[in-house]
Every structure is written in structure tokens, then in C-alpha cells.
Amino acid sequence: MVHAPTLPSRSEAPATKAVRRPGGRRRRSEDLTKLLFVLPAAIAMLALFGYPVVKNLVMSLQDYGLRTFFTGAAPFVGLDNYVTVVTDRLFSKALVNTALFTIGSIAFQFAIGLGLALFFRRKFPLSSLLRSLLLLPWLLPLIVSSATWRSILEQDNGILNRSLAALGIIDDPVPWLNSPSVALIAVIGVNIWIGIPFNVTLLYSGLSEIPDELYEAGSLDGATGWKAFLHITMPNLRAVAGVVLVLGVVYTIKVLDIILGLTGGGPANATQTLATQSYERSFVDFRFGEGAALSNILIVLSLLFAVVYLRGTRRAVDE
């Protein structure tokens, strides 16, 4: 005897829906929980980074000066602040000094940092202690480092000139911080000393992630020494090196403390950079609109470098 298929009763249909609803509610509850965890960080990012950037941009389009603090009026001037700072006679010199300071610092920091990272990759007694001591320049406050190096580089009584004279390398004291032709080199040297620990730390961590099996396999094919460095180390270190260079440029291009502590932008504006110009416009001349315009130019330069370099690195990895 053939029985007709049994159809679900009305009382069973709601039961099926009732089973599905908790799953949808649970998913929405999980999404809401994730959003609540992310929301504080998003609010902090907007408050600490988004608002200052927008405020700085608005300020650069206003005649924002010392009187604004008393009257509350900051008339809109459009791009006048940008035109003023770009056409200033010191802008081109500050731009060139910024480029020299950034390129010189990054090149030597990276080269010395990579050399030290390769050196510390070889296990030897007290290597961990030496790596820890190497972090001291990075941990010291910049104003303390600047004051210490200022006393070292002092022309008449500085320990550097005294040591060089005792070794017979120089006859007359070198005006490290007083000569327009030498001051920028001295400032770059101090910044290199401060930035080396940062490069060593990141590059050493990148080298530690390269498997030893790659070097063992490469040695069987004759890839040792420089060949191993060029064909194994550098390709596997490219991602970390990219991060180091981008962060280094973004940090170095806005360095202010070291220059102010060593030379104050002198002598004869020989160490003036866009960062020191922005500081002087804002907190010496109290022309905050022009200072904001200069700082925005620095931000754009940093973003341009980061975008160009990261795009180039990504294209090289894809190829």
C-alpha cells in the first residue's frame, strides 16, 4: 500500500525558523562585539591623528597668527601661506638641506645597520649584551644626545678635537658646529649615530627569519660569501628593508630636536631644514599658518616617497 508523502504541519514550520534565528542573532552579536572592540581604537586614531591633520590643513589656509589667540579671528587666505613659504629665499636652501640630511642619514644608517646586523647574526660570547648596549643611543632622549654631542664637537675644548690633535691628525681645531661648510656634515653624523640601533634591530630580526637551509642549499651550488648575500640574503630581506627605509625617511625628514640642540639651524642657515623652518615660523615668528603650510609640505613629501618606494618594491616582488 502506497502512502502519500507527509507534509509538515503548520506547527512544525515555525520550529524550523526558530532554529535558524538564533544563528543569525549570534552572528550579528559577534559582528557587534567585533565592532565594539575596534571602535575605541578607531576613535583614538581619529582624535590623535585625524583631527590634528585636518586642523593643520585648515590652519594653513588661514591667516593664523598671534592675534588669533586674542581675537579668535583667523581670516581665510587660501594658498597665500604656501606661496609665501615657497617663494621665501630660505625655502630652496632648506629643501636642499632636508634632502642632503635625509639621504645622507638613511644611506649610512642602513649600510652600517645592515653590517652590524650581519655581524651579530654570528653567534659569539656576549653578543646579546653588545646588542643591548647598542640600543642606548636610541633610548636616550634626543635633547640629551644633542647636548652630549654638542660638548663633544665643541671647537676649543671638545673631546673630539682634542683626540684628533693628540693623534696628530689635525693641527688646528675643526669648527664642527661653527662652520657653514662643516656643520651640516656634523649634524648628519650625529643623526646617523642615533638611528643605527633602529636599523640594526629591525634588520637583525629580518635576518633571523631567513632559514639556514637556504644557505646550506646555496653553498652546494657555490653561493657563498657575496654570492650568498646577493642571491639569498637581500631577496629575503627586501620586505624588512623596505619597512626600514620608509620609516627611516618618514622619521628623518621631520627631525627637529637634534638640529635645534646642536646648531639651532645655523651657522648662516647652513643646517636649516623644512622642519626647522616650520618650527621657526610657528613658535619664533608666531606665523602659525605659514608654519602649518611648511609642515603640510613635509607630509606630502613623506607620502610621495612612501608611495613611490612601496610601489617599486611591490613591482619588483611581483616580477
VOPAGU-2260 file (C-alpha; in pm, 1 decimal, decimal comma):
REM VOPAGU-2260
SITE   aa  ch    i         X         Y         Z
SITE  MET   A    0       0,0       0,0       0,0
SITE  VAL   A    1     144,8     333,2    -109,4
SITE  HIS   A    2     127,5     611,6     143,2
SITE  ALA   A    3     107,3     976,0      39,0
SITE  PRO   A    4     405,1    1187,7     145,6
SITE  THR   A    5     355,4    1351,5     476,8
SITE  LEU   A    6     357,6    1730,8     463,2
SITE  PRO   A    7     497,7    1927,6     751,7
SITE  SER   A    8     227,7    2064,2     970,3
SITE  ARG   A    9     194,9    2432,2    1047,6
SITE  SER   A   10     314,7    2370,6    1397,1
SITE  GLU   A   11     645,9    2232,8    1265,5
SITE  ALA   A   12     721,6    2522,8    1025,2
SITE  PRO   A   13     778,9    2783,2    1295,2
SITE  ALA   A   14    1003,0    2535,5    1474,1
SITE  THR   A   15    1240,9    2535,0    1174,4
SITE  LYS   A   16    1251,6    2913,5    1166,4
SITE  ALA   A   17    1306,7    2920,8    1538,2
SITE  VAL   A   18    1616,8    2707,3    1492,1
SITE  ARG   A   19    1761,8    2941,0    1229,6
SITE  ARG   A   20    1702,0    3266,3    1411,4
SITE  PRO   A   21    1949,7    3211,1    1698,1
SITE  GLY   A   22    2229,2    3154,3    1444,4
SITE  GLY   A   23    2157,2    3487,2    1271,9
SITE  ARG   A   24    2130,2    3666,8    1602,6
SITE  ARG   A   25    2453,2    3509,7    1721,9
SITE  ARG   A   26    2631,2    3624,0    1404,7
SITE  ARG   A   27    2501,7    3977,3    1443,1
SITE  SER   A   28    2603,1    3973,0    1807,9
SITE  GLU   A   29    2955,4    3862,7    1714,4
SITE  ASP   A   30    2980,9    4134,9    1448,4
SITE  LEU   A   31    2864,6    4393,3    1700,3
SITE  THR   A   32    3118,6    4267,9    1954,4
SITE  LYS   A   33    3398,7    4296,3    1697,8
SITE  LEU   A   34    3285,5    4647,9    1612,3
SITE  LEU   A   35    3284,2    4747,4    1979,0
SITE  PHE   A   36    3640,5    4620,5    2017,3
SITE  VAL   A   37    3758,1    4817,1    1712,6
SITE  LEU   A   38    3560,9    5133,9    1793,3
SITE  PRO   A   39    3787,8    5263,7    2076,0
SITE  ALA   A   40    4095,6    5226,4    1856,7
SITE  ALA   A   41    3919,3    5399,8    1567,1
SITE  ILE   A   42    3811,2    5688,1    1791,6
SITE  ALA   A   43    4164,7    5720,1    1930,5
SITE  MET   A   44    4312,1    5724,9    1578,0
SITE  LEU   A   45    4068,5    5994,6    1467,0
SITE  ALA   A   46    4128,0    6202,2    1779,6
SITE  LEU   A   47    4506,9    6170,5    1791,3
SITE  PHE   A   48    4587,8    6169,1    1420,3
SITE  GLY   A   49    4287,1    6261,9    1210,4
SITE  TYR   A   50    4190,0    6580,4    1394,4
SITE  PRO   A   51    4545,1    6728,8    1410,8
SITE  VAL   A   52    4598,6    6665,3    1038,3
SITE  VAL   A   53    4267,9    6827,7     943,7
SITE  LYS   A   54    4329,0    7116,9    1185,5
SITE  ASN   A   55    4675,8    7169,9    1043,2
SITE  LEU   A   56    4538,4    7172,6     689,5
SITE  VAL   A   57    4270,1    7426,8     779,8
SITE  MET   A   58    4523,1    7641,9     966,4
SITE  SER   A   59    4749,9    7651,4     660,7
SITE  LEU   A   60    4466,2    7815,1     465,7
SITE  GLN   A   61    4412,4    8087,4     725,9
SITE  ASP   A   62    4591,8    8397,6     845,0
SITE  TYR   A   63    4654,4    8229,9    1179,1
SITE  GLY   A   64    4887,0    8440,6    1392,4
SITE  LEU   A   65    4945,0    8553,4    1747,3
SITE  ARG   A   66    4648,4    8791,7    1740,4
SITE  THR   A   67    4419,6    8497,5    1666,0
SITE  PHE   A   68    4461,8    8385,7    2026,7
SITE  PHE   A   69    4320,7    8718,5    2146,1
SITE  THR   A   70    4059,7    8797,9    1881,8
SITE  GLY   A   71    3969,8    8444,4    1776,2
SITE  ALA   A   72    3970,7    8562,0    1413,0
SITE  ALA   A   73    4167,5    8370,3    1152,1
SITE  PRO   A   74    4069,6    8503,1     806,5
SITE  PHE   A   75    4072,3    8260,1     515,8
SITE  VAL   A   76    4363,7    8337,9     278,8
SITE  GLY   A   77    4359,4    8033,2      53,1
SITE  LEU   A   78    4702,7    7930,1     -74,7
SITE  ASP   A   79    4874,6    8256,8      23,5
SITE  ASN   A   80    5067,5    8086,2     305,5
SITE  TYR   A   81    5201,8    7823,8      65,7
SITE  VAL   A   82    5304,3    8089,7    -185,7
SITE  THR   A   83    5479,0    8287,7      89,4
SITE  VAL   A   84    5686,8    7999,4     220,8
SITE  VAL   A   85    5774,6    7857,9    -122,1
SITE  THR   A   86    5890,4    8194,4    -260,5
SITE  ASP   A   87    6095,3    8272,5      51,3
SITE  ARG   A   88    6469,9    8291,4     -14,5
SITE  LEU   A   89    6544,0    8028,2     250,6
SITE  PHE   A   90    6298,0    7769,3     116,4
SITE  SER   A   91    6523,6    7633,1    -158,3
SITE  LYS   A   92    6820,6    7613,1      79,5
SITE  ALA   A   93    6608,6    7440,1     344,9
SITE  LEU   A   94    6475,0    7197,3      83,0
SITE  VAL   A   95    6826,0    7106,2     -33,9
SITE  ASN   A   96    6947,4    7068,9     325,6
SITE  THR   A   97    6646,8    6846,6     402,6
SITE  ALA   A   98    6730,4    6624,4     105,1
SITE  LEU   A   99    7100,8    6603,9     196,2
SITE  PHE   A  100    7024,5    6541,7     561,8
SITE  THR   A  101    6770,3    6268,2     483,2
SITE  ILE   A  102    6967,9    6089,1     210,2
SITE  GLY   A  103    7297,3    6104,7     399,8
SITE  SER   A  104    7144,5    5982,8     724,6
SITE  ILE   A  105    6939,6    5700,0     570,0
SITE  ALA   A  106    7220,6    5572,4     347,0
SITE  PHE   A  107    7477,5    5542,1     625,2
SITE  GLN   A  108    7229,6    5426,6     889,8
SITE  PHE   A  109    7111,4    5145,3     665,2
SITE  ALA   A  110    7460,1    5042,5     549,0
SITE  ILE   A  111    7611,9    5042,2     899,9
SITE  GLY   A  112    7297,6    4886,1    1049,6
SITE  LEU   A  113    7299,9    4604,3     793,2
SITE  GLY   A  114    7670,4    4541,9     852,3
SITE  LEU   A  115    7620,2    4521,1    1228,9
SITE  ALA   A  116    7311,1    4300,7    1188,3
SITE  LEU   A  117    7513,3    4057,0     975,7
SITE  PHE   A  118    7790,7    4068,7    1235,0
SITE  PHE   A  119    7557,7    3991,3    1526,5
SITE  ARG   A  120    7391,5    3709,0    1332,1
SITE  ARG   A  121    7703,9    3508,5    1400,7
SITE  LYS   A  122    7673,7    3365,6    1748,4
SITE  PHE   A  123    7961,2    3459,6    1978,5
SITE  PRO   A  124    8003,7    3525,0    2352,6
SITE  LEU   A  125    7841,4    3843,9    2485,8
SITE  SER   A  126    7662,6    3910,0    2154,3
SITE  SER   A  127    7331,6    3963,3    2334,7
SITE  LEU   A  128    7493,6    4207,6    2578,4
SITE  LEU   A  129    7654,9    4404,9    2296,9
SITE  ARG   A  130    7325,7    4424,8    2107,5
SITE  SER   A  131    7157,3    4554,6    2421,6
SITE  LEU   A  132    7425,0    4821,3    2471,9
SITE  LEU   A  133    7385,3    4920,8    2108,2
SITE  LEU   A  134    7029,5    5032,6    2184,5
SITE  LEU   A  135    7144,4    5306,3    2424,1
SITE  PRO   A  136    7167,4    5586,0    2162,1
SITE  TRP   A  137    6810,9    5505,5    2056,4
SITE  LEU   A  138    6678,7    5501,3    2413,4
SITE  LEU   A  139    6832,6    5831,7    2524,2
SITE  PRO   A  140    6616,0    6144,6    2493,0
SITE  LEU   A  141    6716,4    6336,1    2181,7
SITE  ILE   A  142    6779,5    6656,9    2372,4
SITE  VAL   A  143    7023,4    6469,5    2599,5
SITE  SER   A  144    7202,3    6320,5    2298,3
SITE  SER   A  145    7221,0    6663,7    2136,1
SITE  ALA   A  146    7368,0    6825,5    2446,8
SITE  THR   A  147    7624,0    6545,9    2482,6
SITE  TRP   A  148    7733,9    6566,4    2120,3
SITE  ARG   A  149    7746,8    6945,7    2136,0
SITE  SER   A  150    8005,1    6921,7    2412,8
SITE  ILE   A  151    8196,2    6653,9    2217,0
SITE  LEU   A  152    8204,2    6863,6    1898,9
SITE  GLU   A  153    8286,7    7193,0    2071,9
SITE  GLN   A  154    8564,0    7364,1    1878,4
SITE  ASP   A  155    8809,8    7462,7    2151,3
SITE  ASN   A  156    8750,9    7217,7    2436,0
SITE  GLY   A  157    8560,9    6934,0    2269,3
SITE  ILE   A  158    8694,7    6585,1    2324,0
SITE  LEU   A  159    8685,2    6505,5    1950,5
SITE  ASN   A  160    8920,6    6788,2    1851,1
SITE  ARG   A  161    9146,0    6716,5    2147,4
SITE  SER   A  162    9169,2    6349,8    2050,0
SITE  LEU   A  163    9237,7    6426,1    1683,4
SITE  ALA   A  164    9504,8    6678,5    1779,1
SITE  ALA   A  165    9668,0    6430,3    2018,2
SITE  LEU   A  166    9682,3    6172,5    1738,4
SITE  GLY   A  167    9840,6    6426,7    1505,6
SITE  ILE   A  168    9551,1    6412,7    1257,9
SITE  ILE   A  169    9471,4    6784,7    1279,8
SITE  ASP   A  170    9679,4    7090,8    1363,9
SITE  ASP   A  171    9400,4    7342,2    1422,9
SITE  PRO   A  172    9062,4    7272,8    1588,7
SITE  VAL   A  173    8785,5    7191,0    1343,2
SITE  PRO   A  174    8478,5    7418,0    1382,4
SITE  TRP   A  175    8233,5    7128,5    1363,5
SITE  LEU   A  176    7928,0    7331,9    1461,1
SITE  ASN   A  177    8050,3    7682,5    1374,4
SITE  SER   A  178    8146,9    7648,6    1008,6
SITE  PRO   A  179    7878,2    7664,2     736,6
SITE  SER   A  180    8071,7    7409,0     531,4
SITE  VAL   A  181    8106,0    7152,8     811,9
SITE  ALA   A  182    7801,1    7199,0    1036,9
SITE  LEU   A  183    7558,0    7000,4     820,4
SITE  ILE   A  184    7802,6    6709,4     798,8
SITE  ALA   A  185    7838,4    6708,5    1178,2
SITE  VAL   A  186    7460,8    6711,4    1227,3
SITE  ILE   A  187    7419,3    6424,3     979,1
SITE  GLY   A  188    7686,6    6228,6    1165,8
SITE  VAL   A  189    7505,4    6268,1    1497,3
SITE  ASN   A  190    7175,5    6162,4    1341,0
SITE  ILE   A  191    7344,3    5854,2    1192,3
SITE  TRP   A  192    7470,3    5758,0    1537,5
SITE  ILE   A  193    7118,6    5791,6    1681,4
SITE  GLY   A  194    6948,4    5594,2    1402,8
SITE  ILE   A  195    7184,1    5296,1    1378,1
SITE  PRO   A  196    7018,5    5096,9    1664,7
SITE  PHE   A  197    6677,8    5121,3    1493,4
SITE  ASN   A  198    6820,6    4978,1    1171,4
SITE  VAL   A  199    7015,2    4705,0    1349,5
SITE  THR   A  200    6711,2    4591,3    1548,4
SITE  LEU   A  201    6477,3    4555,0    1250,7
SITE  LEU   A  202    6735,2    4417,0    1008,5
SITE  TYR   A  203    6860,4    4164,4    1263,7
SITE  SER   A  204    6505,6    4039,0    1317,5
SITE  GLY   A  205    6467,1    4006,7     939,9
SITE  LEU   A  206    6792,7    3812,7     909,9
SITE  SER   A  207    6683,5    3579,6    1188,9
SITE  GLU   A  208    6376,8    3480,4     984,2
SITE  ILE   A  209    6585,8    3356,0     689,5
SITE  PRO   A  210    6612,8    2974,1     716,9
SITE  ASP   A  211    6964,9    2832,2     746,4
SITE  GLU   A  212    6863,6    2562,3     498,4
SITE  LEU   A  213    6869,9    2821,6     219,7
SITE  TYR   A  214    7236,4    2897,4     287,3
SITE  GLU   A  215    7317,7    2526,6     309,7
SITE  ALA   A  216    7145,5    2459,3     -22,2
SITE  GLY   A  217    7313,0    2762,0    -177,0
SITE  SER   A  218    7657,2    2653,0     -63,5
SITE  LEU   A  219    7611,9    2327,8    -256,2
SITE  ASP   A  220    7564,3    2537,6    -571,8
SITE  GLY   A  221    7861,9    2759,3    -491,6
SITE  ALA   A  222    7662,2    3050,7    -346,1
SITE  THR   A  223    7887,8    3155,9     -60,2
SITE  GLY   A  224    8016,3    3489,7      64,6
SITE  TRP   A  225    7899,4    3779,5    -150,3
SITE  LYS   A  226    7703,5    3549,2    -379,3
SITE  ALA   A  227    7500,8    3422,6     -84,2
SITE  PHE   A  228    7446,7    3779,3      32,8
SITE  LEU   A  229    7326,2    3898,8    -309,0
SITE  HIS   A  230    7115,4    3598,1    -407,2
SITE  ILE   A  231    6984,7    3473,8     -71,4
SITE  THR   A  232    7011,3    3739,9     198,0
SITE  MET   A  233    6897,3    4051,2      10,7
SITE  PRO   A  234    6597,2    3894,7    -172,4
SITE  ASN   A  235    6465,2    3752,8     154,4
SITE  LEU   A  236    6538,2    4076,2     340,1
SITE  ARG   A  237    6367,5    4301,1      83,3
SITE  ALA   A  238    6038,6    4336,0     271,7
SITE  VAL   A  239    6206,1    4427,4     602,2
SITE  ALA   A  240    6449,8    4660,7     426,5
SITE  GLY   A  241    6156,0    4838,6     263,6
SITE  VAL   A  242    5991,9    4897,9     601,0
SITE  VAL   A  243    6320,4    5021,1     749,8
SITE  LEU   A  244    6381,1    5267,3     466,4
SITE  VAL   A  245    6026,2    5403,4     458,5
SITE  LEU   A  246    6009,9    5451,1     835,8
SITE  GLY   A  247    6360,3    5596,0     834,7
SITE  VAL   A  248    6273,2    5857,4     572,7
SITE  VAL   A  249    5944,8    5949,5     740,9
SITE  TYR   A  250    6125,7    5992,0    1072,3
SITE  THR   A  251    6438,4    6166,4     940,8
SITE  ILE   A  252    6265,9    6417,1     715,3
SITE  LYS   A  253    6097,2    6575,9    1018,5
SITE  VAL   A  254    6390,9    6565,9    1262,4
SITE  LEU   A  255    6392,5    6881,6    1472,4
SITE  ASP   A  256    6534,1    6815,0    1818,9
SITE  ILE   A  257    6883,9    6722,9    1704,9
SITE  ILE   A  258    6930,1    7025,0    1479,5
SITE  LEU   A  259    6793,0    7269,5    1735,7
SITE  GLY   A  260    7008,3    7116,8    2009,5
SITE  LEU   A  261    7328,3    7123,4    1804,1
SITE  THR   A  262    7316,3    7431,3    1581,8
SITE  GLY   A  263    6969,6    7587,7    1604,1
SITE  GLY   A  264    6963,6    7594,4    1223,9
SITE  GLY   A  265    7289,9    7788,8    1191,8
SITE  PRO   A  266    7554,8    7893,9    1128,9
SITE  ALA   A  267    7434,8    8120,4     846,9
SITE  ASN   A  268    7132,9    7890,0     794,5
SITE  ALA   A  269    7367,2    7607,6     692,7
SITE  THR   A  270    7159,0    7349,3     879,8
SITE  GLN   A  271    6814,1    7492,1     815,9
SITE  THR   A  272    6564,0    7226,5     704,8
SITE  LEU   A  273    6192,6    7237,7     630,4
SITE  ALA   A  274    6127,3    7110,0     982,7
SITE  THR   A  275    6329,9    7385,8    1149,6
SITE  GLN   A  276    6172,5    7643,3     917,5
SITE  SER   A  277    5825,6    7523,1    1018,3
SITE  TYR   A  278    5923,1    7546,5    1385,4
SITE  GLU   A  279    6060,7    7899,5    1349,3
SITE  ARG   A  280    5758,6    8023,7    1154,1
SITE  SER   A  281    5524,0    7885,9    1417,6
SITE  PHE   A  282    5697,6    7932,9    1752,5
SITE  VAL   A  283    5951,1    8210,2    1688,1
SITE  ASP   A  284    5770,6    8435,4    1440,4
SITE  PHE   A  285    5422,4    8321,6    1556,9
SITE  ARG   A  286    5300,7    8285,5    1197,8
SITE  PHE   A  287    5122,9    7957,8    1256,4
SITE  GLY   A  288    4953,8    7949,8     916,5
SITE  GLU   A  289    5289,0    7956,3     735,6
SITE  GLY   A  290    5433,5    7700,4     976,0
SITE  ALA   A  291    5137,3    7471,3     908,3
SITE  ALA   A  292    5191,7    7513,0     533,3
SITE  LEU   A  293    5554,6    7401,5     566,5
SITE  SER   A  294    5459,3    7102,6     778,7
SITE  ASN   A  295    5199,2    7000,3     519,7
SITE  ILE   A  296    5469,0    7013,7     251,6
SITE  LEU   A  297    5675,5    6777,2     467,0
SITE  ILE   A  298    5379,7    6540,3     499,1
SITE  VAL   A  299    5327,9    6537,2     122,2
SITE  LEU   A  300    5698,0    6468,9      58,6
SITE  SER   A  301    5691,4    6178,2     305,3
SITE  LEU   A  302    5376,9    6031,6     146,1
SITE  LEU   A  303    5520,5    6065,2    -205,2
SITE  PHE   A  304    5836,9    5880,1    -108,6
SITE  ALA   A  305    5644,2    5607,9      72,4
SITE  VAL   A  306    5405,6    5551,8    -219,3
SITE  VAL   A  307    5678,0    5551,6    -486,5
SITE  TYR   A  308    5908,5    5322,2    -290,7
SITE  LEU   A  309    5638,0    5076,1    -187,2
SITE  ARG   A  310    5500,8    5058,0    -541,7
SITE  GLY   A  311    5850,3    4996,6    -676,2
SITE  THR   A  312    5915,7    4729,0    -416,5
SITE  ARG   A  313    5585,0    4556,5    -486,3
SITE  ARG   A  314    5654,5    4560,0    -862,2
SITE  ALA   A  315    5998,1    4404,9    -804,0
SITE  VAL   A  316    5847,7    4131,1    -584,3
SITE  ASP   A  317    5578,4    4053,9    -844,3
SITE  GLU   A  318    5839,4    4022,8   -1118,3
